[in-house]
Amino acid sequence: MKCVHYFATYDPQRPRGCRKFGFESAKMPSMLVKQETGDECIAFEERKAKKKKGLDLNDPSLW
């Protein structure tokens, strides 16, 4: 789920997919690649963290 190529599908039988390799499966794509090749996925690229929008309710200056 941390890879930029991971996506969720609408198919209940194959809810996970990989855009890089073009497949959908019931298993996590990273696990499927490791199972088939024996190695970690070479196409893994970590997603960049999204910035939070809005107020930080934990900020003491608000209270």
C-alpha positions in Angstrom: 0.0 0.0 0.0 3.0 2.3 0.3 4.0 1.8 -3.4 3.0 4.4 -6.0 1.9 1.6 -8.3 -0.6 0.0 -5.9 -4.3 0.6 -6.5 -7.6 -0.7 -5.2 -10.1 -2.2 -7.6 -13.9 -2.5 -7.6 -13.7 -6.3 -8.2 -14.4 -8.1 -5.0 -12.6 -11.2 -6.3 -9.4 -9.2 -7.1 -9.5 -6.1 -4.9 -5.7 -5.1 -5.2 -3.6 -4.3 -8.2 -0.3 -3.1 -9.6 -0.2 -0.5 -12.3 3.5 -1.2 -13.1 3.0 -4.9 -13.9 -0.7 -4.6 -14.9 -2.3 -7.2 -12.8 -5.0 -7.5 -10.2 -5.2 -10.1 -7.4 -6.7 -11.1 -4.1 -3.3 -11.0 -2.5 -1.1 -7.9 -1.9 0.8 -7.3 -5.2 4.1 -7.2 -3.2 3.5 -10.6 -1.7 2.5 -12.0 -5.1 5.7 -10.8 -6.7 7.8 -12.2 -3.9 6.0 -15.5 -4.1 6.5 -15.8 -7.9 10.1 -14.4 -8.2 11.5 -15.1 -4.8 12.8 -11.5 -4.6 11.4 -8.2 -3.4 9.6 -6.2 -6.0 12.1 -4.2 -8.1 9.5 -1.7 -9.2 8.7 -0.6 -5.6 8.6 3.2 -5.3 7.5 4.7 -2.0 4.5 7.1 -2.0 5.1 10.6 -0.9 3.3 11.6 2.3 0.3 13.8 1.8 0.2 17.1 3.7 -2.6 17.4 6.2 -5.2 20.1 5.4 -7.2 22.0 7.9 -6.8 22.7 11.6 -4.6 20.7 14.0 -6.9 20.1 16.9 -4.0 19.0 19.0 -2.5 22.5 18.8 -2.6 24.0 22.4 -3.0 27.5 21.0 -6.5 26.6 19.8 -7.6 25.8 23.4 
